[in-house]
Structures are given as C-alpha cells and as structure tokens.
Amino acid sequence: MVELPPGKFSTLLGQLRRGAVVLRLAIAAVTAALLVVLVRGWEPPRDFALGEIPSRDLTARVEFKQLDDRATRDARNRARRFAQAVYDNDPAPLAQLVAQVRNEVLQLASAESLEKVDQSLWSQYLPQLAEGTPAPTDEEKRTEFERFRTALATEEAREGFGLALEKAVQPLQDRGILDRAPTDANAEQIRVQRPGKESFPSVVPVRDALVDNVRNDLDQSLRRLMPNLEVARHVFARLRGNLPVTLKLNEADTRKESDDQAAQVEAVYRVFQPGDRLAEAGVPLEDAAMTLLELDYKEFLARQSVGDIVGRSLSTYWLYASMLALCGLGLYRSDRESVVELGRYATLLTAFLLASGAMFGVIYFAGPQWRLEMIPLLWLGMTIAVAYRHQSALLVLITTGFIAAIGFGWSVGESVIALAPGAASIILLDSVRHRSKLLLVGFWAGLVAIVTTLSVGAIEGQPLWSTMQLALATGLWPVIAGSLLTVSLPAVERVFNIQTDLSLIELGDPAKPLLQELVRRAPGTYNHSITVASIAEAAAEAIGARSLLVRVGAYYHDIGKMLKPGYFIENQGKGVNSHDALVPAMSTLVIIAHVKDGADLARQNRLPQCIVDFIEQHHGTTLVEYFYRQAQKKSLDQADDSKVDESRFRYPGPKPQTKEAAVLMLADAVESASRSLVEPTPARIESLVEELTRKRLDDGQFDECGVTLQELHTIGESLIKSLTAVYHGRVKYPDQVTA
C-alpha cells in the first residue's frame, strides 16, 4: 500500500500535538490576555488629543452633563446673600438703662416742686418740641411737672409704672436692638443668639430690630401699657435717644451659616444631547473642548453593557492573539532559535509586554499629545535588534505598532510616525563596537522621525507651527531611547544572554587574567590562538558571520591546554615529548581533556556561554588521527586481532552549532597542520586547506551549523590567503648564516 505524505493541514495538526508547541502557544495566549488587560481592551480608545485638529465636527455620542462652574458659583453666591446673619445679643446695657430710668423716675416723683428737682435730669424726660412750636412758659413747665409727679404720687402708681416699663422693654431685650441692616446677607431676617447660653438662635425680622423701628414700637408699647399717658410720654423721651445697641455681628457663625447655605445649593449642570457639537472641524482642540470630549467618553464607558465589554474584550484578544501568532511564525522562519529556545522565547515576550505596558502608562499619565509612547517602542526595537536579528526586531516592532494602533486608537499617520524611526534605528544598528553607537543611531532615527512627522502633518493639513513642535519632540525621543539602551545595555546582555561587540572587545583584552595565565603557562598555545584568531576573523568576515565573536572565541578556544601544556607540541622543546611514555589511548585522553578543562575554566571565570560553546565545539567529534593511527599500528605489531575502537579516539563534541564555530574549527585545524609543512608554498597551503575541509565535510562535522558548500569554499579561500601571507617567502641576505 502506497501512503502519500501528509498535507499541510495534517502537518499542522501533528505540530499542535507536540507538548513544546502547545506550551509556546499557551505562553503566547497568556501574553495576548495580559495585553488586553494592559491596554484595557474592553474600552474603546480615545480618538482625540490636545492640540489635534479634527477633520470633522466631533459630536456627543450619549447624553451627558457638564458642571457649569459660573452658574453654580452665582447660585451659591445668591444663597450666601440670602443667608441669615448671626448676631450675639447682650441685653445687659438695656437692663441697666431700665433700672436707671426707674430710679430717676422715683427721684423725680418724690420732688416737692419743679424748682427743687434736678433740672438736668428733668430735661432728659422732656419730649422734643416739634419744629416751629413755641417754648413753654414757666407756668406751663410747672403744670407739666405737677401732672407727671401727681401720676406717680402713690406707691401703687409707682409699682405699676415699674412693671409697665419692664414689660414694654422685655421684647427689646429678647430680640435685641440693631443699629443698621446687615450687608451681604439676608436683609429681611437675622438670627439672634445669647452668648454662653445653650439655646437655639431665634429668627428676628430685621425691621423689628432696627433702632429706629424699635423706638416707634417702644413708644406704642409704653402708651399701651402705662396707665398714664403723661408718664409714658416723658419716659419715652428719656429712652428715645439712649437706647443701646445690643446686637453684635458674630462673623464666624455668620460665615458658617453662609457656607452652609451655599453648600445646600445643588450644582448647576449643562446638559448635552447626542449629536450636539463638542468640537468644530479645523479648530485645534483646546482645554474647553477636551473637557467636553472627556466627559462624553467617560459617560459612554459608563453606559456600556456587560455584553459590550465582553464582546470588545474578546475581539481585542482575538486581534492581539492573531498578530502574536503571525509574529511568532515570522520569527520561527527568520530566527528559529528565538522561538525554539524557551528561555529566549519567554524573554522576548516579557520585553514585549514591558514595552507595551510602558507605552500605555506613558499615554495614561502624560497623554498622547507629545507622543512620549514612542520611547519604549523605540527602545524595544533597538533592544531586539541587539539581542536577536534585524528581521526579528522589525517583526516585533511592527507587531507592537499594530497592537498600539488598536489599543490607543492611532491613525495611519500616527502609526507611520511611530514606526518609521523605529525601523530606521533597527536598520542602522548593525553592531555595537563603541558606546556612542546607540546615540548615533538615535540621532539618525531622530532625523527620520522629524522628516516623517513633517510629511504626515503636511498630508493631513495640520498647522505648520504645531507640526514643527511635534516634529522636534518626536526627533528627540529616538535619542533618549538610544541613551536609555546605552545605560541598560549590560542588563540587556545579561537578561538576553548575548554578547554585543562592545562586551566582546572587553573580553578580547589581552590583559584579561585568563589570557595572561595562558601566556605564562603555555606561550606556544597563546601564539597559536593569536594566529588562529587572525585568520578566523578574516574568514568569518568573508561569509558575513560575526568576525569579532570568532576572534574572541579563538583567543580562548585552547585555554584548557594550560593545565597540561607539556603534552601539546607547540609548548614542547626539542627532543622532549611527554607522550613517549604513554600508550596512544592515554595520550588521546590527555589531548581530548583540554576541551573539558577549557570549558570548566571558562565557567569558573564566568565567561559567557558563547565562548564556552567555541571551546566545546572547535574540535567537534573529529578523530585524534595521529594517536588513532599509532594505536592501529601497535595493534598490528602485536598481532592483536581485536579492532581498535575509533570512538575512543574522537572528541566528545558537540559538532559546531553555528557558522562561527565552523569557521574556528577549520582555522584551528589548518593553522596547526600548516606548521608541519617543510616548505609552506601557496600551492601546498591550498592543498592542505582543501584536504582538511573535505575530511571534516565527509566526517559530517558541518551537518548542524547551517554552513553551505559555497560558504565553505569562501572560508577556504580566505584561509589560504591568510596563511600564505603568514608564511610568505623571505629574502636571504648574503651575510645571513643559517642558525
């Protein structure tokens, strides 16, 4: 039975059944959910910003109301003006006046005649004559005094006078006497209270408390209560001009009463109906319009139903998950390690989430006016370009931009302004060999941002001045993002487990303790490493690999030899070979051990994993051919029928996993072998390089590093050129004597 190969759908289902794939999909799904939470995906984005010029009239979507500050203030001021002023009533001066009048009246009533009375005292009891009335004669004065004295001649009359006087004055003591009406308060009524007494204030009409009205009321009361009108007339004359003011304004209580009345006034609102214009087309949005738009937006959110919230959340989640899936597929094809290695995959998504959260935080707290959210977006793009590949950085940048456009309501122009400088910085960020590189990239990306902002502003018809201000701001953000990445570069290297060219240059410093120890213990190995580094760097440059990484890896690839330097030929003196006393199998173990020893030394000295990989992979699983042949010969000489186990004479590996490791393997092999050439002519060097390359290719050493045959050919040509330059012919001078 012939079975056809599975189709694409079947292959996809098969991949989805794998646990590793399911785990990564689950992480991406959780990331999409977190994005929905970060950007509040259940809320529609604001489609307005301060200073923006709308292309159409912006109208109310729902009914809402706006607090009318002016009308509310006027209403509360009116309430304050109608609030009752609070007065403290002190009746003591009035009571003293009443007591004094009683004594004076008794004194006058007990006088025998007008001539014997105190004239100054009696004059106070004489009513004022109307204008034009002639002054009374002496006889009339005596008669008037006698009538007054006769009315109070009896004890009963005097007692009645006293009671009538107190009864007439009592209302004045209760409500108090006011010299003038209150200002900035209720002009009809006041509140009167007795200081020091726990009682509720009484409400008194202002008219009843004013001193002019009090005089009239007192006159009527005296006439009504006193049995003798003559006495009432004279007593009123005494009291009329001497009534004390007993009410004093209590400013603190009055202010409190005024504030209480104002607080009871409800705020006045302007009501906007759906369709009412909130902002005019072509007019920049200012604070007043922004306030109305914000109120409309919040009211719209408040009226969302549960179904609306759930529906929008699910739709946003689907869009985010789809874009993350497309981004993951693109990363899998362009930079498979970023998805296959779970640590790198999780780190990438974490950086993506942090940048998205920072963008939302900036917009939430600072607003979208000056596009500050571009800083975390640019930082993310440059970070991914440093930690991964340029294609990966562009994919992540575009995905983040699309997610931000959905979450923040960016227009096409706003999206272009945000993505253009990010793409420019990624393209320009080829390597970081000096600390000013990131700042320089930020500067050029800033120029791209300025030009892009001006172009978009011109297309959308934005005012030139506001567009220029925004362009200058967006031109500054890439420089700031580059500065932030410069500061955080050591942390980025540690978190993403990468080595930038800047850190590689530091690792390649000959003054490093490990390299200094190699010079001291195994100078021949050190010289070999320096030569290998030189020729390997040129070969890596020829195929577009990371030449600096290869050079630094070559410095450290043989550090394990310093533990047993005498067993390696480059460190041996003439006629001295430590392997003469060992069997081939033991010699092989000593030789192979330098790989494990070197890796252990590298880890002890905290060298990065990429350098450890060079140490472990630079021999791959190749055969220690010299001692293998010796073992075979010894077996034949001893007539031993057992076959020599080839696996015991191979390095443990692994095989080279990167192109850089493959370059170092070939450079190390051809440099060591070229030392054995009696006369290293270009032809012999070429033959040697081709032979060693073919052997390792046939041995499958390049099966796992992705290097192509064309690249192997290019590497070989570079190695031939470099070795020919190293072993170039020299002129023999006439006086030169062979040592």
Helices and strands as residue ranges (DSSP letters): H 8-16, H 19-38, E 58-59, E 64-67, H 69-82, E 85-89, H 92-109, G 114-116, H 119-123, H 138-151, H 155-175, E 189-193, E 202-205, H 206-209, H 211-225, H 229-240, E 247-249, H 251-263, E 269-272, E 277-279, H 287-302, H 306-334, H 337-340, H 342-366, H 374-387, H 390-408, H 412-428, H 437-460, H 464-496, H 501-507, H 513-521, H 523-543, H 547-556, G 559-563, G 565-567, G 569-571, G 578-581, H 584-604, H 609-617, H 625-637, G 646-649, H 659-674, H 682-698, H 709-726
